[in-house]
Amino acid sequence: MNTESRGALILGCASGIGAEGARILAADGWRLALLDIADGVHDVARDAGAAAYLVDAGDPDALADALATALGELGGVGAIWSNVGAQTAGTVETAAVADLDRCYALNLRAHFVVAQAAVPALRAAGGGSLLLTASNAGLFPDRELVTYSATKAATIAMAKLLARDHAGDRIRVNALCPGWVDTPFNTPAWQSYGGREQFLARVPDLVPIGRIADAAEVAGVACRLLGDDFAYMTGHALVLDGGELLT
Ligand SMILES: NC(=O)c1ccc[n+]([C@@H]2O[C@H](COP(=O)([O-])OP(=O)(O)OC[C@H]3O[C@@H](n4cnc5c(N)ncnc54)[C@H](O)[C@@H]3O)[C@@H](O)[C@H]2O)c1
């Protein structure tokens, strides 16, 4: 990868896995454009020496505009990580159509809009890596998470479809499939266990490795996927879930 293409864009990085990823990529010398709906992205960007852009990824037109601005100001780009997502809980009897719409908007449509910007930008750079954050919930029927699990399965399907269509452009597309990660994202899910501490007490029954993941360890793998270490891997759904899928 040449120096000019050592630019990376992350969508969904004011907290959690994406924020850790921004820190890792910055420490590794990447130039960064960071997009998020939350003001906290400015703090992450300041620490990473990056540019920050506020955008609601649920608004496709606003997202397309923000991506165009960010990619234009970044200059060359070699890696794009669409990490945004939403989780709504429930069965088909307890979840609302609005819950499905929210998951669709952030777990599939936003990635599609990112890919519409990413493919021409990465092709112009002579190739690169596009990473979509999915979930291990997209690979098994996660109980009482019908809206989340179904849309994360669609994220994985889309990563494979994009990989197939754009391998000839030297664009690699992969899906990152974490299991339980210790981030604010899980607050709604933990409430059904009575809170984070009560959930953690149940983890040995749920995760064979016996712990949930730290955001930085998941981000570390994602950042390796974005770079040249995995130059021959495309269309892959990489699972980091402490063995949860084995149960
Ligand atoms: N935490 C987990 O256990 C877990 C497990 C599997 C997959 N994931 C996936 O990892 C990704 C990151 O999650 P996380 O755990 O780091 O959560 P997080 O809540 O810490 O981070 C999500 C980021 O996305 C941003 N965001 C949310 N809605 C947005 C919107 N409409 N527009 C722009 N930005 C928006 C948030 O502000 C935040 O910075 C998500 O796609 C999630 O589905 C998380």
PDBQT file of the ligand as one rigid body, heavy atoms in Angstrom, charges set to zero:
ROOT
HETATM    1  N1  LIG A 301     -20.943  -4.589  21.446  1.00  0.00    +0.000 N 
HETATM    2  C1  LIG A 301     -21.224  -5.797  20.995  1.00  0.00    +0.000 C 
HETATM    3  O1  LIG A 301     -21.380  -6.749  21.770  1.00  0.00    +0.000 OA
HETATM    4  C2  LIG A 301     -21.331  -6.053  19.517  1.00  0.00    +0.000 A 
HETATM    5  C3  LIG A 301     -21.463  -7.366  19.087  1.00  0.00    +0.000 A 
HETATM    6  C4  LIG A 301     -21.566  -7.629  17.732  1.00  0.00    +0.000 A 
HETATM    7  C5  LIG A 301     -21.554  -6.600  16.828  1.00  0.00    +0.000 A 
HETATM    8  N2  LIG A 301     -21.432  -5.324  17.268  1.00  0.00    +0.000 N 
HETATM    9  C6  LIG A 301     -21.430  -4.260  16.259  1.00  0.00    +0.000 C 
HETATM   10  O2  LIG A 301     -20.290  -3.447  16.417  1.00  0.00    +0.000 OA
HETATM   11  C7  LIG A 301     -20.572  -2.152  15.884  1.00  0.00    +0.000 C 
HETATM   12  C8  LIG A 301     -20.083  -1.113  16.867  1.00  0.00    +0.000 C 
HETATM   13  O3  LIG A 301     -20.744  -1.313  18.081  1.00  0.00    +0.000 OA
HETATM   14  P1  LIG A 301     -20.106  -0.979  19.509  1.00  0.00    +0.000 P 
HETATM   15  O4  LIG A 301     -20.350  -2.168  20.342  1.00  0.00    +0.000 OA
HETATM   16  O5  LIG A 301     -18.746  -0.444  19.385  1.00  0.00    +0.000 OA
HETATM   17  O6  LIG A 301     -21.178   0.119  19.981  1.00  0.00    +0.000 OA
HETATM   18  P2  LIG A 301     -21.056   1.646  20.387  1.00  0.00    +0.000 P 
HETATM   19  O7  LIG A 301     -22.453   2.047  20.721  1.00  0.00    +0.000 OA
HETATM   20  O8  LIG A 301     -19.992   1.845  21.404  1.00  0.00    +0.000 OA
HETATM   21  O9  LIG A 301     -20.586   2.329  19.023  1.00  0.00    +0.000 OA
HETATM   22  C9  LIG A 301     -21.452   2.563  17.957  1.00  0.00    +0.000 C 
HETATM   23  C10 LIG A 301     -21.065   3.872  17.315  1.00  0.00    +0.000 C 
HETATM   24  O10 LIG A 301     -21.978   4.133  16.235  1.00  0.00    +0.000 OA
HETATM   25  C11 LIG A 301     -22.467   5.467  16.386  1.00  0.00    +0.000 C 
HETATM   26  N3  LIG A 301     -23.800   5.592  15.807  1.00  0.00    +0.000 N 
HETATM   27  C12 LIG A 301     -24.947   5.052  16.270  1.00  0.00    +0.000 A 
HETATM   28  N4  LIG A 301     -25.972   5.437  15.513  1.00  0.00    +0.000 NA
HETATM   29  C13 LIG A 301     -25.469   6.232  14.549  1.00  0.00    +0.000 A 
HETATM   30  C14 LIG A 301     -26.035   6.946  13.483  1.00  0.00    +0.000 A 
HETATM   31  N5  LIG A 301     -27.363   6.937  13.238  1.00  0.00    +0.000 N 
HETATM   32  N6  LIG A 301     -25.230   7.650  12.659  1.00  0.00    +0.000 NA
HETATM   33  C15 LIG A 301     -23.892   7.691  12.897  1.00  0.00    +0.000 A 
HETATM   34  N7  LIG A 301     -23.289   7.050  13.906  1.00  0.00    +0.000 NA
HETATM   35  C16 LIG A 301     -24.074   6.329  14.731  1.00  0.00    +0.000 A 
HETATM   36  C17 LIG A 301     -22.478   5.703  17.884  1.00  0.00    +0.000 C 
HETATM   37  O11 LIG A 301     -22.530   7.079  18.210  1.00  0.00    +0.000 OA
HETATM   38  C18 LIG A 301     -21.195   5.022  18.305  1.00  0.00    +0.000 C 
HETATM   39  O12 LIG A 301     -20.075   5.868  18.203  1.00  0.00    +0.000 OA
HETATM   40  C19 LIG A 301     -22.092  -2.127  15.589  1.00  0.00    +0.000 C 
HETATM   41  O13 LIG A 301     -22.290  -2.347  14.210  1.00  0.00    +0.000 OA
HETATM   42  C20 LIG A 301     -22.609  -3.317  16.371  1.00  0.00    +0.000 C 
HETATM   43  O14 LIG A 301     -23.781  -3.877  15.809  1.00  0.00    +0.000 OA
HETATM   44  C21 LIG A 301     -21.309  -5.017  18.598  1.00  0.00    +0.000 A 
ENDROOT
TORSDOF 0
